[in-house]
Amino acid sequence: MAFGQQQLSIVTPRTLRDALGLSFTYREQVRWLIGTSPLLALAYTHVPREARIVDARGVHEFAASAFGDETKVRFGAFATEESLRGHPLLDRTLFAAASPSVYLAVADALVEVISLGAVRTTPVDGLLLAPHEAPLAVELAQPVRDVYVQRRRAIRDGNASHELIVGGSFRLGDDGKLERVRVALSIDGERPARARLAEHHLERQHFSSERAGVAARLCAEAIAPEDPRTAAAARSALTLGLALFREARIRCDEMRRGRPEPRRRGTPIPRPSRKKKKRR
């Protein structure tokens, strides 16, 4: 007895305009075949047979090289690291980090996403994709006031072996409090996970040692101990978190001391004294 197989429905757009048209036509039935995005830690390499498969591997915009100056840069979401290295801004920020994907997860980057025939823009720290959506490009700006700190630890211990990278971005407000905090963790190169409870504990607060200790514990709780590897990674996250927040606190204190103190109300503005002319 012969069983019939469902015929695959694959379309191959040549341009971005064609890809947007297919996304609009087939709506939620679309599934993308593009490749892997090492910076976003996403893979569009497997698709279900019953879907409308859009093979966009030949569309240039998805893997476009970096374009921009030293203050802002834009590149394809599926661009390789080799094609992006050499750009001044990316070499100074993204590729100076222990993990480019962790740095991108805590940066003020924007991601353009194809959805239902249109392109929407969302912050990378809030990137949630439906099955019919696909990232198109990433835009990264030069962080002017942010302090970036990272820690890395590799453990070789049988089933508990792991490599953990923790990165944090800290922005100090004019009042001396933390205005913006982003912390992300990555185990063995997997997609970074945000430590949101640790972020909320630090934001809009003075960066004290007590708060840093609690934030380190909340970083460890961001990893679910489902097996020996993740349980060991959670213990490492506590140690790395303490070291990371300690360095971040020192650097934020140095930044605060380097700023000019605001003038208090009621303090007279010093004016240059005028010398009296001598009468002849």
C-alpha positions in Angstrom: 0.0 0.0 0.0 1.5 3.3 -1.0 1.2 6.4 1.1 1.2 9.8 -0.7 3.5 12.5 0.6 2.4 16.1 0.8 4.1 18.2 -1.8 6.3 20.9 -0.5 5.3 24.5 -1.2 8.6 26.4 -1.6 8.9 29.9 -3.1 12.3 31.7 -3.7 12.1 35.5 -3.8 14.9 37.3 -5.6 14.4 40.7 -3.9 13.2 42.1 -0.6 10.1 43.4 -2.3 9.3 39.9 -3.5 9.8 38.5 0.1 7.5 41.2 1.5 4.8 40.4 -1.1 4.9 36.7 -0.2 4.7 37.5 3.5 1.6 39.6 2.8 0.0 37.0 0.6 0.5 33.9 2.7 0.3 35.7 6.1 0.6 33.3 9.1 1.3 30.3 6.9 4.7 31.6 6.0 7.8 29.9 7.4 11.2 31.3 6.6 14.3 29.5 5.4 17.2 32.0 5.8 20.1 30.5 7.8 21.5 31.2 11.2 21.9 34.6 12.9 25.0 34.3 15.3 24.5 37.7 16.8 20.8 37.2 17.6 21.4 33.5 18.4 18.5 32.5 16.1 18.2 29.7 13.4 15.9 29.7 10.4 17.1 26.4 9.0 14.3 24.0 9.5 10.7 24.4 8.4 7.6 22.2 8.6 6.5 20.5 5.4 2.9 21.7 5.6 3.9 25.4 5.7 4.4 28.0 2.9 8.2 27.9 2.8 9.9 31.2 1.7 13.5 30.4 0.9 15.1 33.9 1.3 18.7 32.8 1.5 19.3 34.7 -1.8 17.9 38.0 -0.6 20.8 40.3 -0.1 19.3 42.5 2.7 19.1 39.6 5.2 22.9 39.2 5.2 24.0 42.7 4.3 27.3 44.0 5.5 27.7 46.9 8.0 26.7 50.3 6.7 27.1 53.6 8.6 29.6 55.8 10.4 31.2 55.7 13.9 28.0 56.8 15.6 25.4 54.5 14.1 25.6 51.3 12.0 23.1 49.0 10.3 23.6 45.4 9.1 21.7 42.4 8.1 20.4 40.2 10.9 22.0 37.1 9.3 25.3 38.7 8.4 28.4 36.7 9.4 30.9 38.0 11.9 33.6 37.9 9.2 31.6 40.3 7.0 31.1 42.7 10.0 34.6 42.8 11.4 36.6 45.9 10.4 33.8 48.4 11.0 35.1 50.9 13.6 32.0 51.0 15.7 31.5 47.3 15.7 35.1 46.5 16.5 35.0 49.0 19.4 31.8 47.6 20.9 30.4 44.4 19.6 33.6 42.5 18.9 35.5 43.8 21.9 33.1 41.9 24.1 33.6 38.3 25.2 30.3 37.4 23.5 28.9 39.7 20.8 25.4 38.2 21.2 25.4 39.0 25.0 26.6 42.6 24.2 23.8 43.0 21.6 21.2 41.7 24.1 21.9 44.5 26.6 22.6 47.3 24.1 20.1 49.9 22.8 19.9 48.1 19.5 16.9 48.0 17.2 15.8 45.1 15.1 13.7 45.3 11.9 11.3 42.4 11.6 9.3 41.3 8.6 5.7 40.5 9.6 2.6 40.1 7.4 4.1 41.9 4.5 5.4 44.9 6.5 8.5 45.8 8.4 8.2 46.7 12.1 11.0 47.9 14.4 11.4 46.7 18.0 14.2 47.0 20.6 16.4 44.0 20.8 15.7 43.5 24.5 12.0 43.0 23.7 12.5 40.8 20.6 9.6 38.3 20.5 9.0 36.6 17.1 5.9 34.8 15.9 6.5 31.7 13.7 5.7 33.7 10.6 8.1 36.6 11.3 11.8 36.9 10.6 14.4 39.5 11.6 15.7 41.6 8.7 18.3 44.0 10.0 19.9 45.3 13.2 20.7 49.0 14.0 23.3 49.8 16.7 24.2 53.2 17.9 27.3 54.3 19.9 26.6 54.1 23.6 27.5 57.6 24.9 27.0 57.2 28.7 26.7 53.4 29.2 29.2 51.4 31.2 29.6 47.8 29.9 31.0 45.1 32.1 31.4 41.4 31.4 32.6 38.2 33.2 33.3 34.8 31.8 33.8 31.4 33.4 34.5 28.0 32.0 34.1 24.8 34.2 35.2 21.3 33.1 33.5 18.8 35.5 31.8 16.0 33.6 28.1 16.5 33.2 28.4 19.9 35.1 30.8 21.3 32.5 29.7 24.7 31.1 30.9 28.1 29.9 29.0 31.0 31.3 29.2 34.6 30.1 27.5 37.5 32.0 27.3 41.0 30.6 25.8 44.1 31.9 25.1 47.6 30.6 24.7 50.4 33.2 23.6 54.0 32.6 24.1 56.6 35.4 21.5 59.4 35.7 22.2 63.0 36.6 20.9 62.4 40.1 23.5 59.6 40.7 21.0 56.8 40.5 21.0 54.0 37.9 18.8 55.2 35.0 19.0 52.0 32.9 20.3 48.5 33.7 20.5 45.5 31.3 22.0 42.2 32.3 22.2 39.1 30.2 23.6 35.5 30.6 24.6 33.0 28.0 25.4 29.3 28.7 27.6 27.5 26.1 26.9 30.0 23.4 23.1 29.7 23.6 20.7 32.6 23.1 21.3 35.1 26.0 18.7 35.3 28.7 17.9 38.5 30.5 18.1 38.7 34.3 15.1 41.1 34.5 14.5 40.8 38.3 18.1 41.9 38.9 17.6 44.8 36.5 14.4 46.0 38.2 16.1 45.7 41.6 18.9 48.1 40.5 17.1 50.6 38.3 16.2 54.0 39.7 18.3 53.3 42.8 21.7 54.2 44.1 24.2 51.5 43.3 25.0 50.3 46.8 26.9 47.1 47.7 23.8 45.7 49.4 21.8 46.1 46.3 24.6 44.6 44.2 24.6 41.5 46.4 20.9 40.9 46.0 21.1 41.5 42.2 23.8 38.8 42.0 21.5 36.4 43.7 18.7 37.3 41.3 21.1 36.7 38.3 21.6 33.1 39.6 17.8 32.7 39.8 17.5 33.6 36.2 18.9 30.2 35.3 16.6 27.3 35.9 18.6 24.3 37.4 17.1 21.6 35.2 20.2 19.4 35.0 23.7 19.2 36.4 25.0 21.6 33.8 22.4 24.4 34.4 22.6 23.9 38.2 26.4 24.4 38.0 25.9 27.4 35.7 23.4 29.0 38.3 26.1 28.7 41.0 28.6 30.3 38.6 26.2 33.1 37.9 26.2 34.1 41.6 30.0 34.3 41.6 30.2 36.1 38.3 27.3 38.4 39.3 29.1 39.6 42.4 32.3 40.3 40.5 30.4 42.0 37.7 28.4 44.3 39.9 31.4 45.1 42.0 33.3 46.4 38.9 30.3 48.2 37.6 29.8 50.0 40.9 33.4 51.1 40.9 33.2 52.4 37.4 29.9 54.2 38.0 31.4 55.8 41.1 34.4 57.0 39.0 32.0 58.4 36.4 29.9 60.2 39.1 33.0 61.8 40.7 34.2 62.9 37.3 31.0 64.9 36.7 30.8 68.6 37.7 28.6 69.0 40.8 25.3 70.8 40.1 24.9 74.3 41.6 22.7 74.4 44.6 19.7 76.8 44.8 20.4 80.1 46.3 24.1 79.9 45.6 25.2 83.1 43.8 26.8 82.8 40.5 30.4 83.9 40.7 31.1 86.8 38.4 34.4 88.1 37.2 35.6 91.1 39.2 36.1 94.3 37.4 39.3 96.2 38.0 38.9 99.9 38.7 40.7 102.1 36.3 43.3 104.3 37.9 42.7 108.0 37.3 45.6 110.0 36.0 
